[in-house]
């Protein structure tokens, strides 16, 4: 025990010493260090700075790693990168602990015990890759390509992950997006014809945040921009049943009843239209369906909304008038994980319509800068993909006609694996994702895994999903590998290794190529190695990898021709307050009221939401974040606690329709009396996480699966629970 | 009153209204300074959630070594392991430290701490990331603070900026720059919308115990020997810290804040006259 404590406490120091000794003992510098030396980034002692990109969340901040004798000792934000501007959040700062975590998986693993026993034996890459390829081929031959399910989460190597699954010919692709922001994205697509317009706070005077706890769910640049706007005097209105740190910075915190954000926004639309406070020119010239919106929102008075939201009608009226008065300097944030109720798609539509009414397009709301503008990066040549072998298991588009293929409906995919309808899946390829922790209803996720003949997981840790897998392929961490390039506007950024991969860890670019070749799909992976892949990306723009490595970014030439700011990629070319597409699919064509379910007596709304110290389900094992996190407890209002005769720090049992967990209680005024809250991501069941194992409880155990038929979003807050002392 | 007011070169300005409690400063500091998992150089202080639902407020602020102009810790240290350098940094020399912990008791801000799991525990405290300063970089906490709540620069600039922010934003901050007069003045300044007691900040007096220590050491015959001198210094240090009750301390701080405010008012009046 003592030894464990010492090694844990001094890990950062000791790893440095160990790696340093290793480097000194080598005759020649390792390949990455040698390349970095040749690029002039490191000196003869392998000391210096290398720029790259963070991957502790999906915001992709630029970073600058300080390297001393071949080990990374400090990460700072890259001042040249628009997402970091020289700063990193706590997760970004802790990134080297992620890489130097003693729990890293550093060699391929093949399961030897029963699934879930956690018994594995180390294997060579050749053996592990041959095994994975042979299992995948066997499934393909016996059941067809569609029997292999692929799932991965938003990351830079997703390009090649999708390449692998498309070349393999499977239509079944699960992303995390239906668990996150499908409602927001489909809402924007139906209104603005783009997934997510960009937000500009530089001139903003009035901000409404709905479902966006931006002060705690830190996106370094955007959180900084919001705080700067507040300090400049911008007014911020914040809707949340919890008094979060964002609420503490708000001019007006509205503790709205869960599921009723839609009623609030419909009433704002009502007041702004009723009192003719909207931007007449913008509405007349750049929107369609205003008259239909007028008719739809006519009944949604502030008094109507007050009864539903449990807010004051006067507050709703005031916000509507102030928002409209700010005009094009007002911004209703289009939200993030507003996929909390089945009506969240309507909420996203109402917010999108609200922005259109004040004509803030081009000032506070802008076309997304995206990754696809500017000059075109290249890709290695490859043949066309085979036709997908069957319809998708997740119901896109045959059950969910408006959900984009690349978003999908992950929770329904899981359900189809269990039901075996319309056909039975037999294999699951998972990369950098942890569905055991992320999908609602963990019992069912484990049941789905039980249906599988073969499961392979690519990760840097033995995460909860890897724990139940047959093969685990160890990926190099984000500080140890190249990824495909990342473009923001006209600027291209590189993720490059700042240190040697530890153990046998390999990049995703390498792993997918190796597998592709073993699957007879080598034509889809025509690159020699990671650097060759990036060189082929750079070829059309005439830039060198060496130049890019040194600076960390390169600027492409400006796009020829003017982009029309006031043309949208919708069927009408305008902002669609009324959508023909929605109408045609049989859904409400304008933002309209949809009643959310309510917990009956004695049950609570179960809320989840982010904290600044952790990203989803991936960082709870990080010792530095563990050091500075609050203990994950269940929040409950003192009134509710008194009724249940519960006290602070009591251990309670939380029960939903699908599961139960035990957790310590945090009695706090910072939550509505009809809600309880728990931080997502805790309650890991993999013993491969020695720091995170057993800490807190998992919200996924409790979440009931509810899917919005329009956006495919999982209604995360529609789960109701009872709480009792034990 | 004490007479010790040297101007350090560096200083912090921490704006409580900007802090979002994200703890990037905590993590950045731990990495930069290889702080063990069981000790810290920065704490997150705060009011907690105050009030009754739904009328609530909450403020937080990172808290680390104040870098006193006349550090009590340095005065209490019998071996010279703690010293204030020409940049205003109160530095710690672990090679000199004998682990006596006198500094822990002497510091009115309760800053020096140690990892008691270590066999030979050393003092853990902020040194303004001296290594980074040597490379022309800001301290790790200030460099990374996402909302820019921690500013770092020349001490007098930080103080001037604190005054400017208070004067130009009436009603936003209380009229108290924490660290300006506390313990005889420091190189770390805080501005806040709520009184510092509510944030859980220690409320020391306006005079450093180091001042009383000097009265003792200068007035004691050499025949008692260096050890006795140190011990009496320590005794008086602890006594002083204990005796200067929070009430007296607050009064002293408020007095000095009032004096500073009337000085600022006089300056403003003079400026107005000039303009007229």
Contacts between the chains, C-beta under 8 A, distances in Angstrom:
chain1	res1	chain2	res2	distance
A	5	B	117	6.5
A	6	B	117	7.8
A	8	B	37	6.0
A	9	B	36	4.5
A	9	B	37	4.5
A	9	B	38	5.6
A	9	B	115	7.3
A	9	B	117	6.6
A	10	B	36	6.2
A	11	B	37	7.7
A	12	B	31	6.9
A	12	B	34	5.7
A	13	B	34	5.2
A	73	B	31	7.7
A	74	B	31	5.7
A	74	B	32	5.6
A	74	B	140	7.3
A	75	B	31	7.4
A	76	B	137	7.9
A	76	B	140	7.9
A	76	B	143	6.1
A	76	B	144	6.7
A	77	B	143	7.8
A	77	B	144	6.5
A	86	B	143	6.8
A	87	B	24	7.6
A	87	B	143	7.3
A	87	B	144	5.1
A	87	B	145	6.9
A	87	B	146	5.3
A	88	B	24	6.7
A	88	B	28	7.6
A	88	B	144	5.3
A	89	B	22	6.0
A	89	B	24	5.2
A	89	B	144	8.0
A	89	B	146	5.6
A	90	B	22	5.6
A	90	B	23	4.8
A	90	B	24	4.4
A	90	B	26	7.1
A	90	B	27	4.5
A	90	B	28	8.0
A	92	B	24	7.7
A	93	B	24	5.5
A	93	B	27	4.1
A	93	B	28	4.4
A	93	B	31	6.2
A	93	B	144	6.0
A	94	B	27	4.9
A	94	B	31	7.3
A	96	B	31	6.6
A	97	B	31	7.6
A	215	B	20	4.8
A	215	B	22	7.9
A	216	B	20	7.5
A	216	B	22	7.4
A	218	B	20	7.7
A	218	B	22	5.6
A	218	B	146	5.9
A	220	B	146	5.3
A	223	B	20	7.1
A	223	B	146	5.5
A	223	B	147	6.7
A	224	B	146	5.4
A	224	B	147	5.9
A	224	B	148	6.8
A	227	B	18	6.2
A	227	B	20	6.9
A	227	B	146	7.8
A	227	B	147	3.8
A	227	B	148	7.3
A	228	B	147	7.8
A	228	B	148	7.5
A	231	B	17	7.3
A	231	B	18	6.8
A	243	B	49	6.2
A	243	B	53	7.6
A	243	B	54	7.6
A	243	B	56	4.8
A	243	B	58	7.3
A	245	B	20	5.6
A	245	B	21	5.5
A	245	B	58	7.3
A	245	B	60	8.0
A	247	B	56	7.6
A	248	B	56	7.7
A	248	B	57	6.4
A	248	B	58	4.4
A	248	B	59	7.2
A	249	B	20	7.2
A	253	B	54	7.2
A	253	B	56	7.6
A	255	B	53	7.4
A	255	B	54	4.9
A	612	B	20	7.2
A	612	B	21	7.2
A	612	B	22	3.8
A	612	B	23	6.5
A	612	B	24	7.7
A	613	B	22	7.6
A	613	B	23	6.0
A	623	B	37	5.8
A	624	B	27	5.1
A	624	B	30	5.9
A	624	B	31	6.9
A	624	B	37	7.9
A	625	B	27	7.0
A	627	B	26	7.8
A	627	B	27	7.8
A	627	B	30	6.9
A	627	B	37	5.4
A	627	B	40	7.9
A	628	B	23	4.5
A	628	B	26	4.6
A	628	B	27	6.0
A	628	B	30	8.0
A	628	B	44	7.9
A	637	B	53	6.2
A	639	B	53	8.0
A	668	B	49	6.0
A	669	B	49	5.6
A	669	B	51	6.6
A	669	B	52	6.0
A	669	B	53	4.5
A	669	B	56	5.8
A	670	B	49	4.6
A	670	B	53	7.5
A	670	B	56	6.4
A	670	B	58	7.8
A	671	B	53	7.7
A	672	B	53	7.4
A	673	B	53	7.4
